Amino acid sequence: MKIIQDFNEDDKKKLEHMLSLQYCMPYVPLGNRKLAHKVLYILTPVSYILSVRLFELRQYVMFAVELTVGVLVTVWIIWYQRVGKKFEERVHKVVYEDIGGLTEAFVDESGIIFNNKSIGYDDISNVIFYDEFMFAVWCDIKFLVIKINTEEKEYIQTILDKQEHIVQELQTKPFNLFLYFKVNKSDERKTGE
């Protein structure tokens, strides 16, 4: 079956959210991530100045609290600038250039072909259906995303039902794929021991 990929802007935003660190945030402070980051960058030096002032006033408990907050936020800023920001840029590139650029996929009894790569069902360990997406996990660390409709989903499920080693999951809520990999890897290690 030939599946035509048509990722619109909403699909790309949804995928980027599922793959990025933004999903780990329970809410976005001030309603805007960039504004929240600016506020943190401004308030961090203020926190250090306030902690010095509290030390001068001999308010040692408040000094310790304020200094701890300042240090924790500073550590987060350093981490975000070195790791988090680069990770989010890579996710953006993957979603908007690699996944969003995919135009068609072929699914049949022998395997899945996408971007001139052929994946046999023996290589696939898990398939996750969420909303109008199918995520196939292969080689334990790679995944492919295919946008499917109801008819295509039913066709794929009939093929997957014949493959006993493939775990099929239906997700009803948004999830983060990287956290999913991490949890499944730790579960496999526990069951392997």
N, C-alpha and C positions, 0 to 999 in steps of 0.2 A: 504494500500500500504506500502510495506516495503522499507524504504529509507536507503541505505548503506552510511554511513558517511566516507568520505575520505578527511580529512583535510591535505593538503600538507603544506610545510613550508611557501609558499607565502600566503596561506589562513590564517594561524596562525598569520603571521606578519600583514596582513590586519586587522584582527579582533583585535589584540592587539592595533594597531594604533587607531581604532575606539573607543575602550573602555578606552584608556589611556589619560593622561594629554597632551601627545605629540600633540594630535589633536588641542589643544587650542593654540599651538604655530604657528604663521603665517609662520615662517621659522626657520630653525635651524642655528644659527650663526656658522660661521666657518665650516659649513658642517658636524659637528660631535658634538653630545650632550655632550659627556664626555669631549672633548677638550674645549667646550664652558664653561662648569662648572668649569674646572680647571682654565681657564682664569679669570672667576669671582672670584674664591677663591684667586687668586694671586693679582688681581687688587683692591680688596676691601681694604686691609690694605694700599696699595699705595694711594688710594683715601683719606683715613684719614690723612696720612702723608702730602699729597699735600694740603689738606685743612688747616692744621696747618701752613704750609709754607705760604699759601696765606693770612692767618690771620696776620702773622708776617709782611708781605709786605703791609698790610692795603688794600688789595683787597677784601673788604667785600662782594661784590656781588658774585664774583667768589668763595669766601670762602663758602658762603651760598649754592651755587649751588653744589659745590664739596661735602660738608658735607651732603646735602640732598641725593645726589646720593649714597654716602657711606652708609647712614642709610637705604635707600630703598633696596639696594642690600643685606645688612646684614639681614634685615627682611626677604627677599626672601630666603636667604641661611638657616636661622633658620626654616622657614616654610617648605622648601623642605626637610631638614634633618629629621624633626619631622613628617610631614604628607605626602608630595608629594612622597618621595622615597618609603615609605611603601605602599602607594596606588598603585604605579606602580608595585611593587613586587607582590601585591595581584592580579592585573590584569594579569600579566605574568603567575602566577600560575593557574588562572582560565582558561586562553586561552590554555596553554600548557598541563595542567593536566586534567582539568574538561571537557572543550569543545573539545579539541583535542583528548581526549581519548574516546569520544563517538563513537561507531562503527555503530549503527543502530537505526533508529527510525521507529515507525509504525504510520501511519496516516490513519484514516478511518472516517466514519460518526459519530462515538461515541466520538472521541477525538484523542489526540496525546499521544503516550506512548514513553518515552525516559528514559534511565537509570532506568528502573523499576518504574518510576513514571508515573501516568496517569493524564492527564490534560483534563478536559472537556471544550467544547467550551464556556460554560457559564462563565468560569473563565477568558477567554481570552478577553482583551479589544481592543488591536490593533495588527495588523500584518503588518510588514514592509518588503517589498521585495527590496533588494539591490543586484545588481550583481548576484551572484549565491547563495546568502544567504537569508533565511527567518528568521526574528526575530519575535517571538510571545511574546507579553507582557501580563503577567498574574499576578493576585493578585496585580495589580498596581505598584509593585516594582520589580518583578522578570521577567526574560526573558529567552527564550531558543533560541538557534541558530541551525538551520538545514541547511545543505548545500544541495541544490536542483538543478536539471537540468530542462530544459524547460518542459518536459513531466510531471515531478513531480509537478512543479509550476502550470501548468494548472489544474491538478487533485485537488490540494489543493485549488485553487481559486474557483473551482466549488463547493466544500464543504463550503468554507467561504461565498460564495454568498448567501447561504441559511441561514446564521447566520446574521441577520440584525443588531445586536448590535456591531458586530466586525468592527472596522474601518480598512480598507485596504489602505495601502499607497505604492506607488512606488517611491523609492529614486533613483535618477540618479547620484548623487554626494556622495562622502564619507561623513559621518556624525558621530557625537559622541553620543553614546547611552545615556550617563549620562546627557548630555546637553539636549537631546531630552526629557528625563523623566522630567527634571527640567522645561523646557518650557511648556510641556503638563500639568504638575501639576499646574503651575501658571495660565494657560489658564482655567483649570477646576475651580480653585478658583474664577477667575473673572466672569465666566459664572454662577457659583453657587450663587454669591452674589445678 
